[in-house]
Amino acid sequence: MTTTSSQGSHPTRTPSPSEQRLIDDVLKLYQLHPSEQAYSHYSEDAIFHDPVSIAKGLDSIKSQFNGMPKLFAESVTETCDMLASSTPSRIEINLTQKYVFKSPIPFKEKGTEKPVNSKVTFHLNGAGLIERHDEEWDHETNKQGDEGFMGKVQAFRKKADAKLVEKTVPSDPSKV
Protein backbone atom coordinates (compact mmCIF):
# COMPACT_ATOMS: atom_id res chain seq x y z
CA MET A 1 0.00 0.00 0.00
CA THR A 2 1.14 3.54 -0.73
CA THR A 3 -0.03 7.10 -0.20
CA THR A 4 0.95 10.23 -2.11
CA SER A 5 1.96 13.72 -1.08
CA SER A 6 3.59 16.68 -2.78
CA GLN A 7 6.87 14.83 -2.20
CA GLY A 8 5.81 11.67 -4.08
CA SER A 9 4.66 8.21 -3.03
CA HIS A 10 5.19 6.76 0.43
CA PRO A 11 4.77 3.16 1.59
CA THR A 12 2.10 2.72 4.27
CA ARG A 13 1.12 0.11 6.83
CA THR A 14 -1.91 -0.64 8.93
CA PRO A 15 -1.72 0.84 12.44
CA SER A 16 -2.00 -1.42 15.49
CA PRO A 17 -5.17 -0.93 17.60
CA SER A 18 -3.31 1.28 20.11
CA GLU A 19 -1.71 3.35 17.30
CA GLN A 20 -5.12 3.73 15.62
CA ARG A 21 -6.71 4.90 18.91
CA LEU A 22 -4.01 7.58 19.34
CA ILE A 23 -4.35 8.70 15.71
CA ASP A 24 -8.17 8.82 15.86
CA ASP A 25 -8.15 10.79 19.13
CA VAL A 26 -5.56 13.34 17.95
CA LEU A 27 -7.35 13.74 14.60
CA LYS A 28 -10.33 15.05 16.60
CA LEU A 29 -8.14 18.07 17.43
CA TYR A 30 -7.59 18.73 13.73
CA GLN A 31 -11.33 18.25 13.13
CA LEU A 32 -12.19 21.08 15.57
CA HIS A 33 -13.35 18.75 18.37
CA PRO A 34 -10.83 19.26 21.20
CA SER A 35 -11.32 16.97 24.18
CA GLU A 36 -9.53 15.76 27.27
CA GLN A 37 -9.48 12.29 25.67
CA ALA A 38 -7.40 13.63 22.78
CA TYR A 39 -5.08 15.54 25.12
CA SER A 40 -4.61 12.48 27.35
CA HIS A 41 -2.13 11.16 24.75
CA TYR A 42 0.31 14.03 25.44
CA SER A 43 2.94 14.30 28.17
CA GLU A 44 2.78 17.44 30.35
CA ASP A 45 6.00 18.78 28.80
CA ALA A 46 5.14 17.91 25.18
CA ILE A 47 6.13 20.19 22.29
CA PHE A 48 4.05 20.94 19.18
CA HIS A 49 5.95 22.36 16.19
CA ASP A 50 4.42 23.39 12.87
CA PRO A 51 5.27 26.17 10.39
CA VAL A 52 3.20 28.65 12.42
CA SER A 53 4.14 27.96 16.03
CA ILE A 54 6.24 26.13 18.59
CA ALA A 55 4.06 25.37 21.59
CA LYS A 56 5.86 24.09 24.69
CA GLY A 57 3.88 22.31 27.37
CA LEU A 58 0.47 20.69 27.30
CA ASP A 59 -1.46 23.86 28.19
CA SER A 60 0.12 25.71 25.27
CA ILE A 61 -0.68 22.82 22.91
CA LYS A 62 -4.27 22.81 24.16
CA SER A 63 -4.56 26.53 23.43
CA GLN A 64 -3.28 26.02 19.87
CA PHE A 65 -5.90 23.40 19.03
CA ASN A 66 -8.68 24.95 21.13
CA GLY A 67 -8.22 28.16 19.13
CA MET A 68 -8.80 26.52 15.76
CA PRO A 69 -12.64 26.66 15.94
CA LYS A 70 -12.30 30.45 16.20
CA LEU A 71 -10.65 30.53 12.74
CA PHE A 72 -12.31 27.68 10.89
CA ALA A 73 -15.96 26.90 10.16
CA GLU A 74 -15.00 23.29 9.51
CA SER A 75 -12.02 21.01 9.10
CA VAL A 76 -12.34 17.69 7.29
CA THR A 77 -9.78 14.89 7.18
CA GLU A 78 -9.46 13.89 3.53
CA THR A 79 -6.47 11.53 3.85
CA CYS A 80 -4.83 9.92 6.85
CA ASP A 81 -2.39 7.10 6.16
CA MET A 82 0.20 5.68 8.53
CA LEU A 83 3.63 5.64 6.92
CA ALA A 84 5.57 2.38 6.89
CA SER A 85 8.58 4.25 8.33
CA SER A 86 6.73 4.45 11.69
CA THR A 87 8.26 2.69 14.68
CA PRO A 88 6.91 1.88 18.17
CA SER A 89 8.32 5.21 19.41
CA ARG A 90 7.51 7.33 16.34
CA ILE A 91 4.17 7.38 14.52
CA GLU A 92 4.27 9.11 11.13
CA ILE A 93 1.16 9.89 9.10
CA ASN A 94 0.45 11.48 5.75
CA LEU A 95 -2.45 13.82 6.56
CA THR A 96 -4.53 15.91 4.17
CA GLN A 97 -6.87 18.22 6.04
CA LYS A 98 -9.34 20.54 4.28
CA TYR A 99 -9.78 23.71 6.32
CA VAL A 100 -12.74 26.02 5.67
CA PHE A 101 -12.21 29.48 7.10
CA LYS A 102 -15.02 31.34 8.79
CA SER A 103 -16.32 34.06 6.52
CA PRO A 104 -15.47 37.69 7.28
CA ILE A 105 -18.72 38.61 5.49
CA PRO A 106 -21.73 39.01 7.81
CA PHE A 107 -24.44 36.32 7.42
CA LYS A 108 -22.09 34.12 5.41
CA GLU A 109 -20.95 31.17 7.51
CA LYS A 110 -18.12 29.77 5.39
CA GLY A 111 -15.21 31.38 3.60
CA THR A 112 -12.22 30.12 1.65
CA GLU A 113 -11.29 26.43 1.62
CA LYS A 114 -7.66 25.41 1.97
CA PRO A 115 -6.46 21.80 1.73
CA VAL A 116 -3.17 21.21 3.57
CA ASN A 117 -1.06 18.09 3.12
CA SER A 118 1.31 17.39 5.99
CA LYS A 119 3.64 14.81 7.36
CA VAL A 120 2.65 14.53 11.03
CA THR A 121 5.02 12.80 13.42
CA PHE A 122 4.24 11.81 17.00
CA HIS A 123 7.39 11.08 19.00
CA LEU A 124 6.39 8.88 21.94
CA ASN A 125 8.09 8.54 25.32
CA GLY A 126 8.55 5.26 27.21
CA ALA A 127 5.00 5.51 28.59
CA GLY A 128 3.59 5.82 25.06
CA LEU A 129 2.69 9.50 25.46
CA ILE A 130 3.40 12.11 22.78
CA GLU A 131 6.45 14.12 23.82
CA ARG A 132 6.83 15.89 20.48
CA HIS A 133 4.24 16.49 17.76
CA ASP A 134 5.70 17.76 14.48
CA GLU A 135 3.55 18.90 11.58
CA GLU A 136 5.46 19.53 8.35
CA TRP A 137 3.34 21.16 5.64
CA ASP A 138 3.99 19.66 2.19
CA HIS A 139 6.33 17.24 4.01
CA GLU A 140 8.92 20.06 4.21
CA THR A 141 11.07 20.07 7.35
CA ASN A 142 10.20 22.87 9.78
CA LYS A 143 12.83 25.59 10.18
CA GLN A 144 14.81 25.28 13.40
CA GLY A 145 16.42 27.98 15.53
CA ASP A 146 19.88 26.60 14.75
CA GLU A 147 19.53 27.20 10.99
CA GLY A 148 21.26 30.56 10.79
CA PHE A 149 19.82 34.01 11.28
CA MET A 150 16.50 33.38 9.48
CA GLY A 151 16.04 30.14 11.42
CA LYS A 152 16.45 32.07 14.67
CA VAL A 153 13.98 34.75 13.52
CA GLN A 154 11.41 32.12 12.54
CA ALA A 155 11.85 30.18 15.80
CA PHE A 156 11.35 33.41 17.80
CA ARG A 157 8.20 34.29 15.79
CA LYS A 158 6.76 30.78 16.21
CA LYS A 159 7.32 30.83 19.98
CA ALA A 160 5.81 34.33 20.22
CA ASP A 161 2.78 33.22 18.17
CA ALA A 162 2.26 30.24 20.48
CA LYS A 163 2.51 32.45 23.59
CA LEU A 164 0.01 34.93 22.16
CA VAL A 165 -2.49 32.15 21.45
CA GLU A 166 -1.85 30.62 24.89
CA LYS A 167 -2.66 33.98 26.55
CA THR A 168 -5.88 34.51 24.56
CA VAL A 169 -7.35 30.99 24.18
CA PRO A 170 -8.33 28.80 27.15
CA SER A 171 -6.56 25.47 27.55
CA ASP A 172 -9.79 23.91 28.86
CA PRO A 173 -11.55 22.30 25.85
CA SER A 174 -14.95 22.61 27.58
CA LYS A 175 -14.63 26.41 27.29
CA VAL A 176 -14.17 26.39 23.51
N, C-alpha and C positions, 0 to 999 in steps of 0.2 A: 504494500500500500504506500502511496505517496500523496503529498499535498504540495500546493504551489504557492509561492509568494513572489514579490517583486525581485527576489534574488534567485529564483529558479525553483526546481523541484527538491523536495525533502522527503526522505523515507520516514514513515510513521509506524507506530505500534499501538496496540490496544492497551489502555491504562488498566492497572489492577483496580479492584474495587475501592481500596483506600485512596489511590491516586485520583480515581474518578470522583470520589466524594469531595476531595479537596478542590479539584478543578471546578466541579459544579457549584460548590459553595462560593468560591472566589469569583466565578463568573457572575454571580448575582450582584456583586459590587459594580461590575462593568455594565450590568443591565439596569442600573439605577434602583436596586433593591438592597441597600445596605442592611446588615443584620449582625447581631452578636454571634450568630452561628458562623457567618463568613469570617468575622474577625477572630474567632476562636482558633483559627489555623495559624495565626501570627504570634511570634514571640513578642514580649513587651518592648524589646530593643530593636525590633525589625526596622529595615530600611526599604523604602520604595523609591526607585529611580526611573524616571522616564524623561523624554526630551523637555518637559515643562518644569519638573520639580524634583527635588531630592528631599523626601520626607523622612525624618529620623524619629523613631519611636512610634509605638502603636497609636497613641492619640493623634499624632500628626498624620499618620496614614488614614485613620478614620476620617479626619477632617477633609482630606483630599477626596475620598470616595463619597463621603456624605454631601460634599458640595456639588457633585456632578448633577443631581436633579435640579439645581438652581440654573444650570446652563442649558441642559438638554431636555427636550420634550419626550424623547424616547431614545433608547439605545438597544439595538438588536444584534445578537451574535449571529453572524452569517456563516463563519467557519471556525471550528475549534478542533484541531488535530494535535495529538501528542506526538512529538518528534521522537524518532527511534534513538536519537542521541541522549535521551533522558536516562538518568541513573537513579538509584534509590535516594540519593541526597540532592538531586537536581532534576526538577520536572520542567521540561521545555515544551511549549505549545506554539503552534502557528495559529494566531487569532485574527480574524477579520471581524471588526465591530462596526456597524453602521450607526453613526451618531446623527440625531436630528436635533438641531438647535431650536431653542424656543424662539418664537418670532418676536422681533422688536416692534412689529406693527400691532397696534391695539386690535383686539377681537380676532386675531389670527393666531392660532395655537402653535403651529409648526413653522419653522423656518428652513434654512438650508440643510441638506443632508450631506454627510461627509463619511465615506467609508475609510477606515484606517486598518491597514494590515500591520501586525506586529509580531515579533518574536517575544514571547513572555516567558521568563525564567523564574521559577521559585527555587531558591536555595534553601534546603531544609537543614535544621540542626539535628543533633542526636535524638531529640524527642519527637522528631517529625514535624516540627513547627517551622513556618517560613521565617527565616532570619534576614533574607534579602529577596526583594521582588523587583526584577528588572523588566521594563517594557521598552523594547527597541522598535520604533516605528520603521516600517519598510525593512526590518531586520538589520538596520544600521546601528552599529555600536554607539551607545551614548557617550557624549564627550565627558571626560574626566577632568578634575582639577589639576592633574599633573601633566596635562597636554599643552604646555606652553601658556602664554599670556591669555589667549582666547579661551582655552580650557578653564583657566582660573576665573575669568569673567563669567563664563557660562555657569560654572559650578556655584559661584556667588549668587547669580541671578536665580538659579533653581532653588537654592536654599532659602533665599529671601521670599520667593513666590510661595514656597511651602509654609513658611512662617506666617505670611500674610493670610493665607487660607486658614491655617490653624487658629489664628486669632479671631477670624470672622465666621467660621463654620463650626458648629458644635461637634464634638467627637461622639456624642451619644446618638446612635442611629434612630432611636425613637423620637428624636426632636427634629428630624429631617422633614 
